[in-house]
């Protein structure tokens, strides 16, 4: 982190960046670094992707890294630091690397004078402690779990000079722990509630001296709300804000780490963006992950549609990373954005040898009246998933349709 005790802004170079992440999130970090290198206002950053696959070959998400290195899944934080030192790493992008030991990894890096992009270990421990969260918000209130609630997420960015951005308020719909659909801004929740959520996120970030990106996760019934978690990983899995503002949020995270100040105000957003995630999960087996190998992947081209999908035919999809593609559609209003994203998913073709995807279910969810009318609560997607009265296409029919769509292109 930049040292500003003297009151004079300082900058630090990032020369060799270790990317401890995987999948599309890792690829987006590599893309953002490439963008910063193209600007050329600082020394170029060399990217080193660390992976824990069972083989030493370059994984699909490391194709755009300058270097790729392998460490074992059993590596302790001290083992990891030894590998970072061997690779002459000065800065670490720590993504979804360790589910329950993030602060320990940051601790080990700090002790070795290796910079980690984002908050320090003490801040991470504070914000992952439920009791501390209640203290910071000054409330012991908990929304009754039987009430109708929605999940709202707010991404924040904070520099080392006192500026905190609260970016889009995003409604997020999860199924069995996996993010499935998201939209921003929250046009279906009152503006006064959204503003209170943003104020809470900024206040907490300032109170703990946060630096970097965080995702504040709230539950709201439309009147009251509860801060349920602060995600210090803030995995770059959403392109919604970038599509609405044109700003590279990942790029700003790296620039903050170099000591650069944020502008006084965040970039203004325009229109509505909706995201849908195509996953290798099977609706017919209770949405269990279905690992396999991609045989065909074909996407449409359309106005206002962005598709993040780096895997190619022949690449594997594992049970621990079932994401195939992220569809993000922008529109001047919610109706247009919804129609664009639904058509993009419907017109896509994917064949996964040995597995299945949620494509058909996703198209149905995006067209469901409860969702299109903006009244879907947290329980809606589970109710929809539990419906078995509609016929489901057979795998053979899906494959034939996918191949036909590919040949028609």
N, C-alpha and C positions, 0 to 999 in steps of 0.2 A: 504494500500500500504506500501511496505517496506520503511523505512527511511534511506536514504543514504547521508544525509547532512554531516555526519562526514567523509565521504569518505571510510568508512569501510562497506562492504556488511553485511546486517543484514537479518535474516530470522524470519518469524513469523509462528506460528502454525495455522492450520485450524483444529478445533476440531469438531465443529458442523456446517455443511454446509446446508443452506437452498437452495433447488432447486426450483426456481420460474420459471418454464418452463413446457411444456406439450408435449405429443406425443413422437415421436421417438427422438426428440432433447433431451428431459428430460432423456429418457432411455440411450442415448449415454453418457450423463454426469454421470449417475449412474454407467455405465460400466467403464468409465474412472477412477472414484474414486475407484472402486473395484480393478482396475489395480494398482493404486498407493498404496493402502493398502497392496496388495500382495507383492510389492517390499519391504516394511517394513523399509524404510530409514527415516521415520518420524512417529509421533504418528498417529494411525489410525483415519480416518475421518468418523464421523457418518453423514449419509445423511438423511435429512428431506424434503420430497416432500410436498410443499404446493399446493393445488388444489382448484379450484373454481367451481367444478361441482355442479349440483343442488342437489345431494345427498351426504351424509356423508360417504358413503361406499368407500372403497379403489378403485381408478380408475385403469384401466389396466396399465397405465404408471407408477404407483407407486408400482407395485408388487415387484420391486427389491430395493426399498428404505428401510432404516432401520426404518423409521417412516413416517407416512403420517398425515398431518393436513389440516383442511379445513378452508378457509376464504371465505367471501361472495364476490361476484363480485362488490359490491358497496363499498368495503373497500377503504378508503382514504389512502394516504401514511402514515399518522400518525397511522391509525388503523392497517395497515400492520406491522409497526414497533412495535406496542404493542404486536401483535401476535408473532413476531420474538423474542422479549424479553421474552415472556412467555415460548417460546420453548428453551430459552437459546442459541440462535443462535449467533455465532461470525462472520460468513462469509456468504455472499449471492451470489449465482449464479443467475443473473437476466437475464432471457431469454426473450421470446416474451410474456411478462407479461402485459405490458401496451403499447399500440400503440402510444400514444401521450404524456405520462407523465413520460417517463423514467428518465429524469434528476431530476424531482421532487421526484421520489422514491429514487434515489441515494442521493439527498440532505437530505431527512429524515433519511436515514441510516447513512450518515456521521455525522449528528447532534447527533445521538444516539451512536456513536462510533462502529457501525457495519460495517465491511469491505464489500465492493462490489467488486467482481472479475471484473477487467477491469478498464476503465478510470474513472476519477472523473466527477462530474456534470458539472464543468466549461468547461472541454474538450468536453463533449458531446454536450453542447450548442454551442460551437464554430463550431463543425464539422457538425451540423445539420442546420446551418445558410447558405443559398446559397450565400449571399454576402461575408461571411467570406471565403467560399470555393474559390470563385473567387479571393479574395485577396491572399490567401495562394498559389494558383497556378500561380499568377501573370498574369492572362489572363482574358479578358472579352469576348473572342471568344466563340460563341455558334454554334454548328453544325446545319445547316439548317435541320429542321425536314423532309423536303422532300427528303433529300439525303439518299442513301443506307448506313445504318449503322449496326453495330453489337454491342452487349452488351458484354463487357469483365469485369470480376471481378478478383481482386487480393486480396488474404488473406494476412494479415500482422500479425506478432507477435512482440511485443516490450517489453523488460524488463526494470527494473529500473536502469540499469547499462550502458545504451547507445547503446545497440545492437538492431537493427531492422531487422527482416527477412521479405523479400518479397517472398512469396511462389508461387505456381503455378499461371500462367495466365490462366484463365478459361473462355471459351466461354459459356455463359448462355442464354438459350432460355426460355422465359416466355410466358404463355398463360393466358390471363385475370387475370394477376397479380400473377399467381402461377408459380413457377419454374417448368419446365417440363423436359428439357434435358440439360445436361452440359457435357463438355469435357475439358480435360487438357492433355498436354499443348496446346496452341493455334497454332497448326500446319498449320492452314489455314489462319493465319495472319502473316505478315512479322516479322522476328525476330527483326529488328530495331525498329518497332513500339512497340512490346511487351517490349523491353528493356526500351523504353522511359516511358511506363506506369509504369513499376516497379520502375524506378527512381523517378517518380512523387509521387508514393505511399510512398516510403521510406522517401523522403524529407518532405512531409506533416506530416507524423507521427513524425519525429524528430523535426520539427518546433513547434509542439504543445506539445511536451513532452509526447507523447502517451504512455500508459502502458496497455498491454493486447493485445487482438485480435481485428482486424477491417477488414471489407470488403470494398475495394475501388471499386466503380462501375463507369465504363467508357463507353462512346459511341465512336466508331471510324469508320471512313469510309475507313480505310486501310492506310490513310496518316496522317490526322489530328485526334485529339481526344479531348474529353471533359470529365472532372471529374464531374459527375452529382450528386453523393451522396457518403457519407461515412457511412456505417452501423456499428454503435457501438455495436449492439447486436451480430453481427457475429455469427448467430445461427449455431450450429454444425449440419447442415443438409446435408453436402457433405462429402462423404468418399473418394473422388477422390485423394486428396493429401495424405491421409493415405495409400491408396493402392499403390501409386507411390513411397512413401518414406519409409513406414513402421513405421513412427513416429506417436505417439498419440498427435495430436494437442490439444485436450481437456486437456490431461494430462499436457502438457507444460503450458497451461493457468493457471492451478492451481499451478504449480510449480513456475511460475513467481510471483503469488500472495503471495507465501510463501517466496519470496525474492531470489529465485534461479536465477542465470544468465543464459541466453541462450548461447549455443556455438557460437563462432564467425561467423560461416557460417551455413545456413540452410541445412537440409539433402538433398542430391541430389535426383532428381526424375528419374525414369526409365520407359520407355515405354509410353503407352498412356492409359488413363482411360476415360470411357464414362459412364455417369449416366442417368438413366431414372426413372421417378417417376410415380408410379401407384396411381391414385387418384379416390376417389369416386365422380366423376363428370360425367355428361351424355352428350356426344356429340350431342345427338338428341334434347336436350333442351338447346342449346347454352352453353353447358359446365357448367350448373348450378350444384351446390353441391347437392348430393343425399344421405342424411343421411339414415342409416339403420343399420342392425345388421349382422355381418359376420356369414354365415352358413358354408362356405367352403373356405379354403385358402391352396393351395398346390403349392410348388415351386420346380423347377428342381434343380439338382445338376450338376455342370459343371466346367470345368477348367477355372480358372481366373474370376469366378463370385462370387460376394458378394451380399447378399440380407439382408437389414436391415428391418425387419418386426417383431414386438414384439406382435402385436395383435393376439389373438387366436379366434377360432370359439366360437361364443357367445358374443364377445365383440362388443360394439356399435361404430359406426363411426358418428361423428357429423358434421354438416355443417361448423362449425368453425375450424375443423381440419380434412380435407378430405383425408389426406395421408394414404394410405394402405401399401405401401412398396416402398423402394428405391433399385433399381438394379444398381450395379456398376460393370462394367466389365473392366478388365485390359488385354492389349495385347502388344506384342512387337512393333506393329504399329497400326495406326488408323483403317485400314481395319479389322484386327483381332478383335480389341476391339469392333467395331461396330457390327460385326457378332455375337459375343458372347452375347452382351447385347440384341440384337434383338431376338435371339433364346431363351434367358432366359425369356423374357417377353412373347413371343409367347407360350412357353411351360407351362406357369403358369396357374393355375385355381383359380378363385375366384367367389364366389356366395355371393351377398349382398342382404339380404331380404329387400325389399322395396326400393332398390336403384340400381344404375348402376355404372360402372367404365369406365375409358378411355383406357382400355387395347387394344381393337381392333384399336382405333385411334393411340395409341402409337406405335403399331407394324407397322402401315402404315407410320407414320412419320419417324421412324427409317430406313425404307427401301426406302423412297422417294429419287429420283435421286438428287434433289437439295441439300438435306442434305448429302447424301453419297459422293457427289462430292465436298463437303466443300464450297459451295457457298451460303448457306442459310443466309439471312440477318434477321433483326429484324421483318420484315413484313411477312416472309415466313410462319411461323406457323399459322398466322391469315388467310393467303390465303388458306392454306391447310384445316384449320378448316371450311372455308366457302364453300368448295366444297361439293355438295350434290348429285353429279351424280353417286357416287359409292354405290352399295347396302350395307346396314348395317344389320348385323345379328340381328334377333329378340331376345328379352330377354329370351324367352322359349328355343330357340336353344342354347343360351349361357349357360343357366343353365344345360341343358341336356349334353352339351359337357364337362362342368366343372365336373359334377358328374361322367361321363364316364372316364375322365382323372384321377380322384381321385381313382375310383375303379380299373383302370388298374395298378396304382401304387401298 
